[in-house]
Amino acid sequence: MSQLGKRYRCEVCGTEALCTKTGEGTPNCCDQPMVVQEPKPIPSSD
């Protein structure tokens, strides 16, 4: 299932997609399912 607000990335060509509607299935690119990108950690300002 697609997750609203999540970014998906193609491991083959690097295409990125932002999910704006939830739905069944997962986004595909280059005949492979795209993977959800995890948020990048913010460096601390100690």
PDB file of N, H, CA, C and O in Angstrom:
ATOM      1  N   MET A   1       0.835  -1.180   0.000  1.00  0.00           N
ATOM      2  CA  MET A   1       0.000   0.000   0.000  1.00  0.00           C
ATOM      3  C   MET A   1       0.881   1.244   0.000  1.00  0.00           C
ATOM      4  O   MET A   1       1.857   1.309   0.747  1.00  0.00           O
ATOM      5  N   SER A   2       0.551   2.218  -0.818  1.00  0.00           N
ATOM      6  H   SER A   2      -0.242   2.165  -1.424  1.00  0.00           H
ATOM      7  CA  SER A   2       1.274   3.484  -0.860  1.00  0.00           C
ATOM      8  C   SER A   2       0.975   4.291   0.394  1.00  0.00           C
ATOM      9  O   SER A   2      -0.158   4.295   0.875  1.00  0.00           O
ATOM     10  N   GLN A   3       1.974   4.969   0.923  1.00  0.00           N
ATOM     11  H   GLN A   3       2.895   4.966   0.533  1.00  0.00           H
ATOM     12  CA  GLN A   3       1.824   5.744   2.144  1.00  0.00           C
ATOM     13  C   GLN A   3       1.840   7.229   1.821  1.00  0.00           C
ATOM     14  O   GLN A   3       2.773   7.720   1.186  1.00  0.00           O
ATOM     15  N   LEU A   4       0.818   7.938   2.250  1.00  0.00           N
ATOM     16  H   LEU A   4       0.060   7.539   2.766  1.00  0.00           H
ATOM     17  CA  LEU A   4       0.678   9.363   1.990  1.00  0.00           C
ATOM     18  C   LEU A   4       1.851  10.146   2.551  1.00  0.00           C
ATOM     19  O   LEU A   4       2.219   9.968   3.712  1.00  0.00           O
ATOM     20  N   GLY A   5       2.447  11.020   1.729  1.00  0.00           N
ATOM     21  H   GLY A   5       2.149  11.164   0.786  1.00  0.00           H
ATOM     22  CA  GLY A   5       3.541  11.874   2.162  1.00  0.00           C
ATOM     23  C   GLY A   5       4.916  11.233   2.125  1.00  0.00           C
ATOM     24  O   GLY A   5       5.902  11.889   2.461  1.00  0.00           O
ATOM     25  N   LYS A   6       5.010   9.975   1.728  1.00  0.00           N
ATOM     26  H   LYS A   6       4.209   9.442   1.455  1.00  0.00           H
ATOM     27  CA  LYS A   6       6.302   9.286   1.684  1.00  0.00           C
ATOM     28  C   LYS A   6       6.944   9.470   0.317  1.00  0.00           C
ATOM     29  O   LYS A   6       6.255   9.570  -0.698  1.00  0.00           O
ATOM     30  N   ARG A   7       8.277   9.512   0.302  1.00  0.00           N
ATOM     31  H   ARG A   7       8.837   9.430   1.127  1.00  0.00           H
ATOM     32  CA  ARG A   7       9.035   9.580  -0.944  1.00  0.00           C
ATOM     33  C   ARG A   7       9.491   8.179  -1.313  1.00  0.00           C
ATOM     34  O   ARG A   7       9.962   7.419  -0.467  1.00  0.00           O
ATOM     35  N   TYR A   8       9.342   7.853  -2.584  1.00  0.00           N
ATOM     36  H   TYR A   8       8.959   8.470  -3.271  1.00  0.00           H
ATOM     37  CA  TYR A   8       9.769   6.566  -3.101  1.00  0.00           C
ATOM     38  C   TYR A   8      10.885   6.809  -4.103  1.00  0.00           C
ATOM     39  O   TYR A   8      10.861   7.796  -4.839  1.00  0.00           O
ATOM     40  N   ARG A   9      11.875   5.900  -4.134  1.00  0.00           N
ATOM     41  H   ARG A   9      11.894   5.098  -3.537  1.00  0.00           H
ATOM     42  CA  ARG A   9      13.027   6.049  -5.023  1.00  0.00           C
ATOM     43  C   ARG A   9      13.272   4.751  -5.779  1.00  0.00           C
ATOM     44  O   ARG A   9      13.168   3.656  -5.224  1.00  0.00           O
ATOM     45  N   CYS A  10      13.603   4.902  -7.066  1.00  0.00           N
ATOM     46  H   CYS A  10      13.687   5.791  -7.516  1.00  0.00           H
ATOM     47  CA  CYS A  10      13.968   3.754  -7.902  1.00  0.00           C
ATOM     48  C   CYS A  10      15.448   3.464  -7.688  1.00  0.00           C
ATOM     49  O   CYS A  10      16.286   4.352  -7.845  1.00  0.00           O
ATOM     50  N   GLU A  11      15.767   2.235  -7.334  1.00  0.00           N
ATOM     51  H   GLU A  11      15.086   1.514  -7.206  1.00  0.00           H
ATOM     52  CA  GLU A  11      17.151   1.837  -7.093  1.00  0.00           C
ATOM     53  C   GLU A  11      17.950   1.743  -8.395  1.00  0.00           C
ATOM     54  O   GLU A  11      19.180   1.777  -8.363  1.00  0.00           O
ATOM     55  N   VAL A  12      17.268   1.625  -9.537  1.00  0.00           N
ATOM     56  H   VAL A  12      16.269   1.597  -9.563  1.00  0.00           H
ATOM     57  CA  VAL A  12      17.957   1.448 -10.815  1.00  0.00           C
ATOM     58  C   VAL A  12      18.336   2.800 -11.435  1.00  0.00           C
ATOM     59  O   VAL A  12      19.505   3.038 -11.739  1.00  0.00           O
ATOM     60  N   CYS A  13      17.343   3.687 -11.621  1.00  0.00           N
ATOM     61  H   CYS A  13      16.394   3.494 -11.374  1.00  0.00           H
ATOM     62  CA  CYS A  13      17.611   4.938 -12.338  1.00  0.00           C
ATOM     63  C   CYS A  13      17.627   6.174 -11.444  1.00  0.00           C
ATOM     64  O   CYS A  13      18.019   7.248 -11.898  1.00  0.00           O
ATOM     65  N   GLY A  14      17.206   6.046 -10.175  1.00  0.00           N
ATOM     66  H   GLY A  14      16.887   5.173  -9.806  1.00  0.00           H
ATOM     67  CA  GLY A  14      17.251   7.168  -9.248  1.00  0.00           C
ATOM     68  C   GLY A  14      16.032   8.076  -9.273  1.00  0.00           C
ATOM     69  O   GLY A  14      16.021   9.106  -8.599  1.00  0.00           O
ATOM     70  N   THR A  15      15.010   7.718 -10.033  1.00  0.00           N
ATOM     71  H   THR A  15      15.019   6.881 -10.581  1.00  0.00           H
ATOM     72  CA  THR A  15      13.789   8.519 -10.077  1.00  0.00           C
ATOM     73  C   THR A  15      13.143   8.540  -8.701  1.00  0.00           C
ATOM     74  O   THR A  15      13.094   7.517  -8.019  1.00  0.00           O
ATOM     75  N   GLU A  16      12.640   9.716  -8.287  1.00  0.00           N
ATOM     76  H   GLU A  16      12.679  10.547  -8.841  1.00  0.00           H
ATOM     77  CA  GLU A  16      11.953   9.849  -7.007  1.00  0.00           C
ATOM     78  C   GLU A  16      10.508  10.259  -7.248  1.00  0.00           C
ATOM     79  O   GLU A  16      10.205  11.003  -8.182  1.00  0.00           O
ATOM     80  N   ALA A  17       9.617   9.760  -6.388  1.00  0.00           N
ATOM     81  H   ALA A  17       9.862   9.156  -5.630  1.00  0.00           H
ATOM     82  CA  ALA A  17       8.199  10.095  -6.478  1.00  0.00           C
ATOM     83  C   ALA A  17       7.669  10.371  -5.079  1.00  0.00           C
ATOM     84  O   ALA A  17       8.047   9.700  -4.119  1.00  0.00           O
ATOM     85  N   LEU A  18       6.795  11.357  -4.969  1.00  0.00           N
ATOM     86  H   LEU A  18       6.487  11.902  -5.749  1.00  0.00           H
ATOM     87  CA  LEU A  18       6.152  11.701  -3.709  1.00  0.00           C
ATOM     88  C   LEU A  18       4.712  11.226  -3.773  1.00  0.00           C
ATOM     89  O   LEU A  18       3.994  11.551  -4.719  1.00  0.00           O
ATOM     90  N   CYS A  19       4.282  10.464  -2.782  1.00  0.00           N
ATOM     91  H   CYS A  19       4.865  10.200  -2.014  1.00  0.00           H
ATOM     92  CA  CYS A  19       2.923   9.928  -2.744  1.00  0.00           C
ATOM     93  C   CYS A  19       1.963  11.008  -2.255  1.00  0.00           C
ATOM     94  O   CYS A  19       2.107  11.520  -1.145  1.00  0.00           O
ATOM     95  N   THR A  20       0.979  11.351  -3.092  1.00  0.00           N
ATOM     96  H   THR A  20       0.862  10.935  -3.994  1.00  0.00           H
ATOM     97  CA  THR A  20      -0.009  12.371  -2.731  1.00  0.00           C
ATOM     98  C   THR A  20      -1.381  11.774  -2.471  1.00  0.00           C
ATOM     99  O   THR A  20      -2.284  12.480  -2.022  1.00  0.00           O
ATOM    100  N   LYS A  21      -1.555  10.469  -2.749  1.00  0.00           N
ATOM    101  H   LYS A  21      -0.821   9.896  -3.114  1.00  0.00           H
ATOM    102  CA  LYS A  21      -2.809   9.756  -2.475  1.00  0.00           C
ATOM    103  C   LYS A  21      -2.470   8.337  -2.042  1.00  0.00           C
ATOM    104  O   LYS A  21      -1.578   7.705  -2.608  1.00  0.00           O
ATOM    105  N   THR A  22      -3.181   7.840  -1.043  1.00  0.00           N
ATOM    106  H   THR A  22      -3.905   8.353  -0.583  1.00  0.00           H
ATOM    107  CA  THR A  22      -2.963   6.459  -0.627  1.00  0.00           C
ATOM    108  C   THR A  22      -3.685   5.531  -1.594  1.00  0.00           C
ATOM    109  O   THR A  22      -4.624   5.939  -2.277  1.00  0.00           O
ATOM    110  N   GLY A  23      -3.237   4.285  -1.646  1.00  0.00           N
ATOM    111  H   GLY A  23      -2.474   3.954  -1.091  1.00  0.00           H
ATOM    112  CA  GLY A  23      -3.876   3.317  -2.526  1.00  0.00           C
ATOM    113  C   GLY A  23      -3.238   1.957  -2.388  1.00  0.00           C
ATOM    114  O   GLY A  23      -2.240   1.782  -1.688  1.00  0.00           O
ATOM    115  N   GLU A  24      -3.828   1.005  -3.063  1.00  0.00           N
ATOM    116  H   GLU A  24      -4.639   1.147  -3.632  1.00  0.00           H
ATOM    117  CA  GLU A  24      -3.315  -0.361  -3.053  1.00  0.00           C
ATOM    118  C   GLU A  24      -2.105  -0.459  -3.968  1.00  0.00           C
ATOM    119  O   GLU A  24      -2.011   0.266  -4.958  1.00  0.00           O
ATOM    120  N   GLY A  25      -1.184  -1.346  -3.643  1.00  0.00           N
ATOM    121  H   GLY A  25      -1.260  -1.935  -2.838  1.00  0.00           H
ATOM    122  CA  GLY A  25      -0.012  -1.568  -4.467  1.00  0.00           C
ATOM    123  C   GLY A  25       1.138  -0.652  -4.089  1.00  0.00           C
ATOM    124  O   GLY A  25       1.029   0.166  -3.175  1.00  0.00           O
ATOM    125  N   THR A  26       2.234  -0.803  -4.805  1.00  0.00           N
ATOM    126  H   THR A  26       2.323  -1.467  -5.547  1.00  0.00           H
ATOM    127  CA  THR A  26       3.410   0.033  -4.587  1.00  0.00           C
ATOM    128  C   THR A  26       3.828   0.633  -5.919  1.00  0.00           C
ATOM    129  O   THR A  26       3.583   0.036  -6.968  1.00  0.00           O
ATOM    130  N   PRO A  27       4.456   1.807  -5.896  1.00  0.00           N
ATOM    131  CA  PRO A  27       4.927   2.406  -7.144  1.00  0.00           C
ATOM    132  C   PRO A  27       6.031   1.555  -7.767  1.00  0.00           C
ATOM    133  O   PRO A  27       6.866   0.992  -7.058  1.00  0.00           O
ATOM    134  N   ASN A  28       6.029   1.466  -9.091  1.00  0.00           N
ATOM    135  H   ASN A  28       5.350   1.923  -9.666  1.00  0.00           H
ATOM    136  CA  ASN A  28       7.039   0.696  -9.823  1.00  0.00           C
ATOM    137  C   ASN A  28       7.754   1.586 -10.813  1.00  0.00           C
ATOM    138  O   ASN A  28       7.173   2.523 -11.360  1.00  0.00           O
ATOM    139  N   CYS A  29       9.037   1.282 -11.042  1.00  0.00           N
ATOM    140  H   CYS A  29       9.510   0.520 -10.598  1.00  0.00           H
ATOM    141  CA  CYS A  29       9.854   1.967 -12.034  1.00  0.00           C
ATOM    142  C   CYS A  29      10.900   0.966 -12.506  1.00  0.00           C
ATOM    143  O   CYS A  29      11.408   0.184 -11.702  1.00  0.00           O
ATOM    144  N   CYS A  30      11.223   0.975 -13.766  1.00  0.00           N
ATOM    145  H   CYS A  30      10.810   1.610 -14.419  1.00  0.00           H
ATOM    146  CA  CYS A  30      12.214   0.044 -14.329  1.00  0.00           C
ATOM    147  C   CYS A  30      11.853  -1.405 -14.009  1.00  0.00           C
ATOM    148  O   CYS A  30      12.734  -2.221 -13.740  1.00  0.00           O
ATOM    149  N   ASP A  31      10.565  -1.723 -14.038  1.00  0.00           N
ATOM    150  H   ASP A  31       9.849  -1.060 -14.257  1.00  0.00           H
ATOM    151  CA  ASP A  31      10.043  -3.077 -13.776  1.00  0.00           C
ATOM    152  C   ASP A  31      10.385  -3.610 -12.387  1.00  0.00           C
ATOM    153  O   ASP A  31      10.428  -4.824 -12.189  1.00  0.00           O
ATOM    154  N   GLN A  32      10.632  -2.711 -11.414  1.00  0.00           N
ATOM    155  H   GLN A  32      10.598  -1.725 -11.576  1.00  0.00           H
ATOM    156  CA  GLN A  32      10.903  -3.103 -10.034  1.00  0.00           C
ATOM    157  C   GLN A  32      10.129  -2.190  -9.097  1.00  0.00           C
ATOM    158  O   GLN A  32       9.892  -1.028  -9.428  1.00  0.00           O
ATOM    159  N   PRO A  33       9.727  -2.700  -7.918  1.00  0.00           N
ATOM    160  CA  PRO A  33       9.059  -1.824  -6.954  1.00  0.00           C
ATOM    161  C   PRO A  33      10.022  -0.771  -6.407  1.00  0.00           C
ATOM    162  O   PRO A  33      11.201  -1.047  -6.185  1.00  0.00           O
ATOM    163  N   MET A  34       9.506   0.431  -6.196  1.00  0.00           N
ATOM    164  H   MET A  34       8.549   0.655  -6.377  1.00  0.00           H
ATOM    165  CA  MET A  34      10.322   1.510  -5.643  1.00  0.00           C
ATOM    166  C   MET A  34      10.382   1.356  -4.128  1.00  0.00           C
ATOM    167  O   MET A  34       9.457   0.818  -3.520  1.00  0.00           O
ATOM    168  N   VAL A  35      11.475   1.827  -3.513  1.00  0.00           N
ATOM    169  H   VAL A  35      12.227   2.264  -4.006  1.00  0.00           H
ATOM    170  CA  VAL A  35      11.655   1.698  -2.075  1.00  0.00           C
ATOM    171  C   VAL A  35      11.345   3.026  -1.387  1.00  0.00           C
ATOM    172  O   VAL A  35      11.557   4.096  -1.956  1.00  0.00           O
ATOM    173  N   VAL A  36      10.838   2.941  -0.151  1.00  0.00           N
ATOM    174  H   VAL A  36      10.666   2.071   0.312  1.00  0.00           H
ATOM    175  CA  VAL A  36      10.528   4.132   0.627  1.00  0.00           C
ATOM    176  C   VAL A  36      11.832   4.727   1.133  1.00  0.00           C
ATOM    177  O   VAL A  36      12.681   4.012   1.664  1.00  0.00           O
ATOM    178  N   GLN A  37      11.990   6.041   0.969  1.00  0.00           N
ATOM    179  H   GLN A  37      11.300   6.622   0.537  1.00  0.00           H
ATOM    180  CA  GLN A  37      13.178   6.716   1.475  1.00  0.00           C
ATOM    181  C   GLN A  37      12.953   7.080   2.932  1.00  0.00           C
ATOM    182  O   GLN A  37      11.895   7.582   3.310  1.00  0.00           O
ATOM    183  N   GLU A  38      13.961   6.819   3.735  1.00  0.00           N
ATOM    184  H   GLU A  38      14.821   6.412   3.428  1.00  0.00           H
ATOM    185  CA  GLU A  38      13.906   7.176   5.144  1.00  0.00           C
ATOM    186  C   GLU A  38      14.380   8.615   5.315  1.00  0.00           C
ATOM    187  O   GLU A  38      15.216   9.083   4.542  1.00  0.00           O
ATOM    188  N   PRO A  39      13.857   9.326   6.317  1.00  0.00           N
ATOM    189  CA  PRO A  39      14.311  10.702   6.537  1.00  0.00           C
ATOM    190  C   PRO A  39      15.781  10.727   6.944  1.00  0.00           C
ATOM    191  O   PRO A  39      16.265   9.831   7.636  1.00  0.00           O
ATOM    192  N   LYS A  40      16.478  11.768   6.501  1.00  0.00           N
ATOM    193  H   LYS A  40      16.084  12.496   5.939  1.00  0.00           H
ATOM    194  CA  LYS A  40      17.880  11.914   6.848  1.00  0.00           C
ATOM    195  C   LYS A  40      17.990  12.486   8.266  1.00  0.00           C
ATOM    196  O   LYS A  40      17.224  13.379   8.627  1.00  0.00           O
ATOM    197  N   PRO A  41      18.926  11.986   9.069  1.00  0.00           N
ATOM    198  CA  PRO A  41      19.081  12.517  10.427  1.00  0.00           C
ATOM    199  C   PRO A  41      19.602  13.962  10.395  1.00  0.00           C
ATOM    200  O   PRO A  41      20.447  14.312   9.571  1.00  0.00           O
ATOM    201  N   ILE A  42      19.092  14.774  11.292  1.00  0.00           N
ATOM    202  H   ILE A  42      18.406  14.490  11.962  1.00  0.00           H
ATOM    203  CA  ILE A  42      19.524  16.157  11.402  1.00  0.00           C
ATOM    204  C   ILE A  42      20.676  16.208  12.386  1.00  0.00           C
ATOM    205  O   ILE A  42      20.572  15.661  13.484  1.00  0.00           O
ATOM    206  N   PRO A  43      21.782  16.858  12.012  1.00  0.00           N
ATOM    207  CA  PRO A  43      22.906  16.936  12.941  1.00  0.00           C
ATOM    208  C   PRO A  43      22.533  17.753  14.174  1.00  0.00           C
ATOM    209  O   PRO A  43      21.827  18.757  14.078  1.00  0.00           O
ATOM    210  N   SER A  44      23.008  17.316  15.314  1.00  0.00           N
ATOM    211  H   SER A  44      23.581  16.500  15.392  1.00  0.00           H
ATOM    212  CA  SER A  44      22.697  18.034  16.556  1.00  0.00           C
ATOM    213  C   SER A  44      23.520  19.305  16.651  1.00  0.00           C
ATOM    214  O   SER A  44      24.613  19.382  16.090  1.00  0.00           O
ATOM    215  N   SER A  45      23.014  20.284  17.342  1.00  0.00           N
ATOM    216  H   SER A  45      22.126  20.221  17.798  1.00  0.00           H
ATOM    217  CA  SER A  45      23.727  21.552  17.505  1.00  0.00           C
ATOM    218  C   SER A  45      24.084  21.754  18.969  1.00  0.00           C
ATOM    219  O   SER A  45      23.706  22.747  19.591  1.00  0.00           O
ATOM    220  N   ASP A  46      24.820  20.792  19.501  1.00  0.00           N
ATOM    221  H   ASP A  46      25.127  19.986  18.996  1.00  0.00           H
ATOM    222  CA  ASP A  46      25.209  20.834  20.917  1.00  0.00           C
ATOM    223  C   ASP A  46      26.123  21.974  21.221  1.00  0.00           C
ATOM    224  O   ASP A  46      26.538  22.143  22.367  1.00  0.00           O
TER     225      ASP A  46
END
